[in-house]
Amino acid sequence: MTVKGKRNLGKRNLRPAVLGGKPAFNELISITKPTITSIGWLRNRYGAVLKSGVITNAGNVREFEKRIEEYCGVKNAVAVSSCTSGLMLVLKTMNLKGEVILPSFTFHSTAHAVAWAGLKPVFVDCDNRTFNIDSGEVERVINSQTSAVIGVHLFGNPCNVKELERIAKRNKLALLFDSAHGFGAQYKGHPLGSSGDAEVFSLSPTKLLTAGEGGIVTTNDDTLARNIRVGRNYGDAGTYSCEFSGLNARMSELHALLGISSLENLERNVQWRNKLVRLYKSLLSSIPGIRFQEIREGDRSSFKDFSIVINEKEFGLNRDVCGACLEKENIGVKKYFYPAVHTQKAFARYYNKSYQRTLRTTVAVSENILSLPLYSHMKETHVRKICACIEGINRNKLQIQSLWEKNKWL
Ligand SMILES: *Cc1c(COP(=O)(O)O)cnc(C)c1O
């Protein structure tokens, strides 16, 4: 898979749309979209499910779980209604108490699950290169109240699994992974899903493997898997006398079928995303002030997202202005993940500045990060055009900056 035409930004010497030029795209290039194929197959299987009248948590869900167990090389995969509910159930059924350490640089769902399980989220900083949880900071905040650590594989970049396992073991803590972005990623050459006490994946439409909505809990612990199965059914193991308060977090048969068909395409999709990201990087590397998330040697990112960090001084414009310029070109962008979770209204009360320090890297990265369009059926020509736009914005930075200062068009 060679990338042709490296550094060829095209002949697009056109005026940026923000300065009155024609937008690069006639229609919005969305930041992401699901790749759904096998529609004929799905129609048949949906028909059979609907005719049977058995429409939730039955044979297709079990088949999907089996396929995930094989794919991940893990003893148990339990399908749930979302990654958030999966995390809630894991935290709850493990009977954890007190504090749970997690990164602030993540999607807020990780923290919601901790709060809903009646636990206290303790936010720590991320590493400036991988954007994943900083294991040194994890060790620093461990105290007698700590019961668990949650690692997040941010944007599909595997976090430092071995190091977190070592810390958890030494301090007798539960270890979980929010692997929402994790399907398609590889840690030291292997798919994620078999580390820690449990990992929880998301199947929402923005992820590579999607079931419409849904989540998967993977674990080698049979008791934990059993409890998640009971917990997703209100805590009712089938006797109608509930063992604990659970949720309705079942997966429907229709969702499972969509998941099965999506799994068929996962490997091809992750390889294509990796190819597109190589193209993005080779084209953007000649522009000053742009840096990328580092993927450790031997690992593979799923590239659930492709996010760049913009250095305002070197690039000449800040992240917000650059993002607004790209929107004028009909290019969808997002600030994943901004604002940092510990600064959000729902979570600020858990954040103790003197104890957790200022989470400087998290704040700096979240204030300068910009996610660019990436999806599994995106064309190379789109990537080239987007990079040419960024280059054009950079080339016209002085004019754009003065326009911005005159009438803040954001
Ligand atoms: C998407 C996402 C979730 C939530 O997944 P749902 O299936 O929507 O509950 C959790 N954590 C991270 C890091 C995510 O990106």
The ligand as a Gaussian input file, in Angstrom:
#p B3LYP/6-31G(d) Opt

LIG

0 1
 C      -18.216000       6.932000      22.004000
 C      -17.476000       6.821000      23.306000
 C      -18.068000       6.302000      24.461000
 C      -19.543000       6.063000      24.558000
 O      -19.994000       5.078000      23.749000
 P      -21.581000       4.848000      23.684000
 O      -21.669000       3.530000      22.979000
 O      -22.130000       5.975000      22.880000
 O      -22.088000       4.801000      25.066000
 C      -17.303000       6.119000      25.577000
 N      -16.000000       6.455000      25.605000
 C      -15.392000       6.987000      24.534000
 C      -13.938000       7.321000      24.636000
 C      -16.123000       7.220000      23.365000
 O      -15.553000       7.824000      22.328000

